[in-house]
Amino acid sequence: MTDSLRFCGVFGDEEIALSSRAFPAPPGDGRSPFERDRDRVVQSRAFRRLAGKTQVFTSRASDHFRSRLTHTIEVAQIARATAASLGLDEDLAETLALVHDIGHPPFGHAGERALDRCLSRHGRRFDHNIHALRIVEHFEQRYAAHRGLNLTLGVREGIIKHSRDYAPEQHPELGEYFLDQRPPLEAQLIDLADEIAYLTADLDDGVESGLLEISHIREHVDILRRCYCTVEKEHAGVDEKFLFNEALQLMQNVLTDDLIETTARGVAAIGAECLADIRRHPARLAVFSPQIEAERLQEKRYLYDTLYTCEPLETEHDKAEEVVTALFDYWINDPEELPVSYFEETGNEGLARVVADYIAGMTDSFILLQYAQIKRAVRF
């Protein structure tokens, strides 16, 4: 990697600007601002709750399936390694990876869809990026002088913009996050590190669950087939499951290397020398090559058709919708049954938003416990 790319990350005066905080922080202790943010995220209650939230399969099915927390750790590994190879700020990239899913509700994407549908009946929507920002700015309470984690501007911007762009006219409340500009490369990397992690892990968990077969994956997923053939030549006669594990590791490396190389070429092609050049570019520069992008889309379609929408998972999704919807309606109709701290917020945030906030913070086990208790007391 050339030294010139290093200046496209968050360094110098740009680092000083993005390391600013809403409230004064204690004197330095040898950690960089983004290292301190990483530690604040890891020590937060919302981060710990990720251990009890579904990734694809609920933890009740097997101790070996990824939770939202273990998935997050895998994303952080990929993001830090990618940032290091590109000469970017590794601490910022790692922190953004660790916080990127902190706003997800229980039951994975099924829970998120159900919560969004509930809120839409009240003229609102659920967006896990915006909810994550509210968590770190408002719900986490660890300090005597202020609410929230008091994270740097760079991390808060990355929470909002790592996976999508927001129109300034539609989100004036996010005006401080440069909505008319591209995010730093450290933030741009996160969504693709997320993709790399789950494209690999979901095949692994799918086979572990018995819902996917290795031979079927090899037949329909080009990138996995190529990697499998490579490791099969190197390890002739080895059991299929071990070859599959090796192929998954190789596939992750292929995806990561392509992201690094394609991003570096894109930055060099526009002659970027500073963060401002990255921000002004009309498109994101952290991307896959055309071939890998096509293979990525092919695998995503395969996972959607064969795993995410299969009958056993659809049954779980239906249950998730039932639980989330029933509890949402229960507290909408009887808000005084909310915990006192949430009920007191209804005057500021509105009842529907407060109910959604309460549900979104729950783990899978806690929401099921709430559902069982209320179901015994009130016939839905």
C-alpha positions as CSV (number, residue, x, y, z in Angstrom):
1,M,0.0,0.0,0.0
2,T,1.4,3.4,-1.0
3,D,1.9,6.0,1.7
4,S,-0.3,8.5,-0.3
5,L,-3.5,6.6,0.7
6,R,-2.8,7.1,4.3
7,F,-3.6,10.8,3.9
8,C,-7.2,9.9,2.8
9,G,-8.0,8.6,6.2
10,V,-8.8,10.6,9.3
11,F,-5.5,12.3,10.2
12,G,-4.1,15.7,11.0
13,D,-6.6,18.6,11.3
14,E,-9.4,16.4,10.1
15,E,-8.7,14.0,13.0
16,I,-8.9,16.9,15.4
17,A,-12.3,17.9,14.0
18,L,-13.8,14.4,14.0
19,S,-12.4,13.7,17.5
20,S,-14.4,16.5,19.0
21,R,-17.1,15.7,21.6
22,A,-20.3,17.4,22.8
23,F,-19.0,17.5,26.4
24,P,-15.5,17.9,27.7
25,A,-13.7,14.6,28.3
26,P,-11.2,13.8,31.1
27,P,-7.5,14.4,30.4
28,G,-5.8,12.0,28.0
29,D,-4.5,8.7,29.4
30,G,-2.5,7.5,26.4
31,R,-5.5,6.3,24.4
32,S,-6.5,8.0,21.2
33,P,-10.0,9.6,21.1
34,F,-11.3,6.7,18.9
35,E,-9.7,4.1,21.2
36,R,-11.6,5.7,24.1
37,D,-14.8,5.5,22.1
38,R,-14.2,1.8,21.4
39,D,-13.8,1.2,25.1
40,R,-17.0,3.2,25.9
41,V,-19.0,1.2,23.3
42,V,-17.7,-2.2,24.6
43,Q,-18.5,-1.3,28.2
44,S,-22.0,-0.1,27.3
45,R,-25.1,-2.1,28.3
46,A,-26.5,-1.9,24.8
47,F,-23.3,-3.7,23.5
48,R,-23.6,-6.4,26.1
49,R,-27.3,-7.0,25.1
50,L,-26.1,-8.0,21.6
51,A,-25.2,-11.3,23.0
52,G,-28.9,-12.0,23.5
53,K,-30.1,-10.9,20.1
54,T,-30.7,-13.0,17.0
55,Q,-28.4,-12.8,14.0
56,V,-30.1,-15.3,11.7
57,F,-30.8,-18.3,14.0
58,T,-32.0,-17.8,17.6
59,S,-29.5,-18.9,20.2
60,R,-32.1,-21.3,21.6
61,A,-31.5,-23.5,18.5
62,S,-27.7,-24.0,19.1
63,D,-24.9,-22.5,21.2
64,H,-22.8,-22.5,18.1
65,F,-24.9,-20.1,15.9
66,R,-23.8,-16.5,15.7
67,S,-25.5,-14.0,17.9
68,R,-25.6,-10.3,17.0
69,L,-22.6,-9.9,19.3
70,T,-20.4,-12.6,17.8
71,H,-21.3,-11.3,14.3
72,T,-20.2,-7.8,15.5
73,I,-16.8,-9.1,16.7
74,E,-16.3,-10.8,13.3
75,V,-17.1,-7.5,11.5
76,A,-14.6,-5.7,13.8
77,Q,-11.8,-8.1,12.9
78,I,-12.4,-7.6,9.1
79,A,-12.8,-3.8,9.4
80,R,-9.6,-3.3,11.5
81,A,-7.6,-5.5,9.1
82,T,-8.9,-3.7,6.1
83,A,-8.3,-0.3,7.6
84,A,-4.7,-1.3,8.5
85,S,-4.0,-2.5,4.9
86,L,-5.3,0.8,3.5
87,G,-3.4,2.9,6.0
88,L,-6.5,4.3,7.6
89,D,-7.4,4.9,11.2
90,E,-7.8,1.4,12.6
91,D,-9.3,2.5,15.9
92,L,-12.0,4.5,14.2
93,A,-12.8,1.6,11.8
94,E,-12.9,-1.0,14.7
95,T,-15.1,1.3,16.9
96,L,-17.6,1.8,14.0
97,A,-17.7,-2.0,13.5
98,L,-18.4,-2.6,17.1
99,V,-21.2,-0.1,17.3
100,H,-22.7,-0.7,13.8
101,D,-25.5,-3.1,15.0
102,I,-26.1,-1.6,18.4
103,G,-29.5,-0.3,17.3
104,H,-31.0,-3.6,16.2
105,P,-34.1,-4.9,18.1
106,P,-34.6,-8.5,19.1
107,F,-35.3,-11.3,16.6
108,G,-32.9,-9.9,13.9
109,H,-34.3,-8.3,10.8
110,A,-37.7,-10.0,11.4
111,G,-38.0,-8.0,14.6
112,E,-36.9,-4.8,12.9
113,R,-39.5,-5.2,10.1
114,A,-42.3,-5.9,12.7
115,L,-41.3,-2.9,14.7
116,D,-41.2,-0.7,11.7
117,R,-44.7,-1.8,10.6
118,C,-46.0,-1.0,14.1
119,L,-44.5,2.5,14.0
120,S,-45.8,3.1,10.5
121,R,-49.3,2.9,11.8
122,H,-48.5,6.0,13.9
123,G,-46.8,7.9,11.1
124,R,-43.2,7.0,12.2
125,R,-40.5,4.5,11.1
126,F,-37.9,2.5,12.8
127,D,-34.3,2.9,11.5
128,H,-31.7,1.0,13.4
129,N,-28.9,3.5,12.5
130,I,-30.9,6.4,13.9
131,H,-31.9,4.3,16.9
132,A,-28.2,3.5,17.5
133,L,-27.4,7.2,17.6
134,R,-30.2,7.7,20.1
135,I,-28.8,4.9,22.2
136,V,-25.3,6.4,22.5
137,E,-26.5,9.9,22.9
138,H,-29.4,9.4,25.2
139,F,-30.2,6.0,26.6
140,E,-26.8,5.0,27.8
141,Q,-26.2,6.6,31.2
142,R,-22.7,6.1,32.6
143,Y,-21.5,9.6,33.5
144,A,-22.6,12.1,36.2
145,A,-22.3,15.2,34.0
146,H,-24.4,14.1,31.0
147,R,-26.5,11.5,29.3
148,G,-25.0,9.3,26.6
149,L,-21.5,8.0,25.9
150,N,-20.2,11.4,24.7
151,L,-18.7,9.7,21.6
152,T,-16.6,11.7,19.1
153,L,-18.2,13.4,16.1
154,G,-16.4,10.9,13.8
155,V,-18.0,7.8,15.4
156,R,-21.4,9.4,15.6
157,E,-21.2,10.4,11.9
158,G,-20.2,6.8,11.1
159,I,-23.1,5.3,13.1
160,I,-25.5,7.2,10.9
161,K,-23.7,7.0,7.5
162,H,-21.8,3.7,7.4
163,S,-24.5,1.9,5.4
164,R,-26.6,4.5,3.7
165,D,-27.0,8.1,2.8
166,Y,-29.7,10.4,4.3
167,A,-31.2,13.3,2.5
168,P,-30.6,16.5,4.4
169,E,-34.1,17.9,3.7
170,Q,-35.6,14.7,5.1
171,H,-33.5,14.6,8.3
172,P,-32.7,18.1,9.5
173,E,-32.1,16.6,13.0
174,L,-28.9,15.0,11.6
175,G,-27.6,18.2,10.1
176,E,-24.3,18.1,12.0
177,Y,-23.3,14.9,10.2
178,F,-22.4,16.3,6.8
179,L,-25.3,14.6,5.1
180,D,-24.4,16.3,1.7
181,Q,-21.0,14.7,1.8
182,R,-19.5,11.2,1.7
183,P,-18.3,9.7,5.0
184,P,-14.6,9.0,5.7
185,L,-13.3,5.7,4.2
186,E,-13.2,4.2,7.7
187,A,-17.0,4.5,7.8
188,Q,-17.5,3.4,4.2
189,L,-15.7,0.2,4.9
190,I,-18.1,-1.0,7.6
191,D,-21.1,-1.9,5.5
192,L,-18.9,-4.1,3.3
193,A,-17.0,-5.6,6.2
194,D,-20.5,-6.5,7.5
195,E,-21.3,-8.1,4.2
196,I,-18.1,-10.1,4.2
197,A,-18.8,-11.4,7.7
198,Y,-22.3,-12.5,7.2
199,L,-21.9,-13.9,3.7
200,T,-19.3,-16.2,5.2
201,A,-21.0,-16.9,8.5
202,D,-24.5,-17.5,7.1
203,L,-23.3,-20.3,4.9
204,D,-21.5,-21.8,7.9
205,D,-24.5,-21.5,10.2
206,G,-26.8,-22.7,7.4
207,V,-24.9,-25.9,7.0
208,E,-24.6,-26.3,10.8
209,S,-28.4,-26.0,11.0
210,G,-28.9,-28.7,8.4
211,L,-30.9,-26.3,6.2
212,L,-28.2,-26.0,3.6
213,E,-26.1,-28.7,2.0
214,I,-22.5,-28.1,1.0
215,S,-23.0,-29.8,-2.4
216,H,-25.9,-27.5,-3.1
217,I,-24.0,-24.4,-2.1
218,R,-21.1,-25.4,-4.4
219,E,-23.5,-25.8,-7.3
220,H,-25.2,-22.4,-6.9
221,V,-22.6,-20.0,-5.3
222,D,-19.7,-19.3,-7.7
223,I,-17.3,-17.7,-5.3
224,L,-17.7,-20.6,-2.8
225,R,-17.2,-23.2,-5.6
226,R,-14.0,-21.5,-6.8
227,C,-12.6,-21.4,-3.2
228,Y,-13.7,-25.0,-2.6
229,C,-12.0,-26.3,-5.7
230,T,-8.8,-24.5,-4.7
231,V,-8.6,-26.0,-1.2
232,E,-9.7,-29.4,-2.5
233,K,-6.6,-29.5,-4.7
234,E,-4.4,-28.7,-1.8
235,H,-6.1,-31.2,0.6
236,A,-7.1,-34.2,-1.5
237,G,-9.1,-36.8,0.4
238,V,-10.0,-34.6,3.4
239,D,-13.5,-34.8,4.7
240,E,-16.0,-32.4,3.0
241,K,-16.8,-30.5,6.1
242,F,-13.2,-29.5,6.7
243,L,-12.8,-28.5,3.0
244,F,-15.9,-26.4,3.4
245,N,-14.4,-24.7,6.4
246,E,-11.2,-24.0,4.5
247,A,-13.2,-22.7,1.6
248,L,-15.2,-20.3,3.8
249,Q,-11.9,-18.9,5.2
250,L,-10.5,-18.5,1.7
251,M,-13.7,-16.8,0.5
252,Q,-13.5,-14.3,3.3
253,N,-9.9,-13.5,2.4
254,V,-10.9,-13.2,-1.3
255,L,-13.7,-10.7,-0.5
256,T,-11.5,-8.7,1.9
257,D,-8.5,-8.5,-0.5
258,D,-10.8,-7.4,-3.3
259,L,-12.3,-4.7,-1.1
260,I,-8.8,-3.4,-0.2
261,E,-7.5,-3.5,-3.7
262,T,-10.5,-2.0,-5.3
263,T,-10.8,0.8,-2.8
264,A,-7.1,1.7,-3.1
265,R,-7.4,1.8,-6.9
266,G,-10.5,4.1,-6.6
267,V,-8.8,6.5,-4.3
268,A,-5.7,6.6,-6.6
269,A,-7.9,7.1,-9.7
270,I,-9.4,10.4,-8.4
271,G,-6.1,11.6,-7.0
272,A,-7.4,11.9,-3.5
273,E,-5.0,13.4,-1.0
274,C,-7.2,14.3,2.0
275,L,-10.5,13.5,3.6
276,A,-12.1,16.5,1.8
277,D,-11.4,14.7,-1.6
278,I,-13.2,11.6,-0.3
279,R,-16.1,13.7,1.0
280,R,-16.6,15.6,-2.3
281,H,-16.6,12.5,-4.5
282,P,-20.0,11.8,-6.0
283,A,-19.9,8.1,-5.0
284,R,-18.5,5.9,-2.3
285,L,-15.0,4.7,-3.0
286,A,-15.1,1.6,-0.7
287,V,-16.5,-0.9,-3.1
288,F,-15.9,-4.4,-4.6
289,S,-14.7,-5.0,-8.1
290,P,-17.4,-5.7,-10.7
291,Q,-16.7,-9.5,-10.7
292,I,-16.8,-9.8,-6.9
293,E,-19.8,-7.5,-6.7
294,A,-21.7,-9.8,-9.1
295,E,-20.7,-12.8,-7.1
296,R,-21.7,-11.1,-3.9
297,L,-25.2,-10.4,-5.3
298,Q,-25.5,-14.0,-6.5
299,E,-24.7,-15.3,-3.0
300,K,-27.1,-12.9,-1.3
301,R,-29.9,-14.0,-3.7
302,Y,-29.0,-17.6,-2.9
303,L,-29.1,-17.1,0.9
304,Y,-32.4,-15.2,0.6
305,D,-34.0,-18.0,-1.6
306,T,-32.7,-21.0,0.3
307,L,-32.1,-19.9,3.9
308,Y,-33.7,-16.6,5.0
309,T,-37.1,-17.5,3.6
310,C,-37.1,-21.2,4.3
311,E,-40.0,-22.6,6.2
312,P,-38.3,-23.1,9.6
313,L,-37.0,-19.5,9.6
314,E,-40.3,-18.1,8.3
315,T,-42.0,-19.8,11.3
316,E,-39.5,-18.0,13.6
317,H,-40.2,-14.7,11.7
318,D,-43.9,-15.1,12.1
319,K,-43.5,-15.7,15.8
320,A,-41.3,-12.6,16.0
321,E,-43.9,-10.5,14.3
322,E,-46.6,-11.8,16.6
323,V,-44.6,-11.1,19.8
324,V,-43.4,-7.6,18.7
325,T,-46.8,-6.5,17.5
326,A,-48.7,-7.9,20.5
327,L,-46.4,-6.1,23.0
328,F,-46.4,-2.9,21.0
329,D,-50.2,-2.8,20.9
330,Y,-50.4,-3.7,24.6
331,W,-48.3,-0.8,25.7
332,I,-49.9,1.6,23.2
333,N,-53.3,0.7,24.7
334,D,-52.1,0.7,28.3
335,P,-49.0,3.0,28.6
336,E,-49.0,3.1,32.3
337,E,-47.8,-0.5,32.3
338,L,-44.5,0.7,30.8
339,P,-41.6,1.0,33.2
340,V,-41.7,4.4,34.9
341,S,-38.6,5.7,33.2
342,Y,-40.1,5.1,29.8
343,F,-43.6,6.3,30.7
344,E,-42.1,9.6,31.8
345,E,-40.5,10.0,28.3
346,T,-43.9,9.8,26.5
347,G,-44.5,13.6,26.9
348,N,-41.2,14.3,25.1
349,E,-40.9,11.6,22.5
350,G,-44.5,10.5,21.9
351,L,-46.0,7.2,23.1
352,A,-45.3,5.2,19.9
353,R,-41.7,6.1,19.8
354,V,-41.2,5.3,23.5
355,V,-42.9,1.9,23.1
356,A,-40.6,1.2,20.2
357,D,-37.6,2.3,22.2
358,Y,-38.5,-0.1,25.0
359,I,-39.0,-3.0,22.7
360,A,-35.9,-2.3,20.6
361,G,-33.7,-2.5,23.7
362,M,-34.8,-6.0,24.6
363,T,-33.0,-9.3,24.1
364,D,-34.8,-12.2,22.6
365,S,-35.1,-13.9,26.0
366,F,-36.4,-10.8,27.7
367,I,-39.1,-10.0,25.1
368,L,-40.3,-13.6,25.2
369,L,-40.5,-13.4,29.0
370,Q,-42.5,-10.1,28.7
371,Y,-44.8,-11.7,26.1
372,A,-45.4,-14.8,28.3
373,Q,-46.2,-12.7,31.4
374,I,-48.6,-10.3,29.6
375,K,-50.2,-13.2,27.7
376,R,-51.1,-14.8,31.1
377,A,-52.5,-11.6,32.4
378,V,-54.3,-10.4,29.2
379,R,-55.8,-12.6,26.5
380,F,-54.4,-11.2,23.2
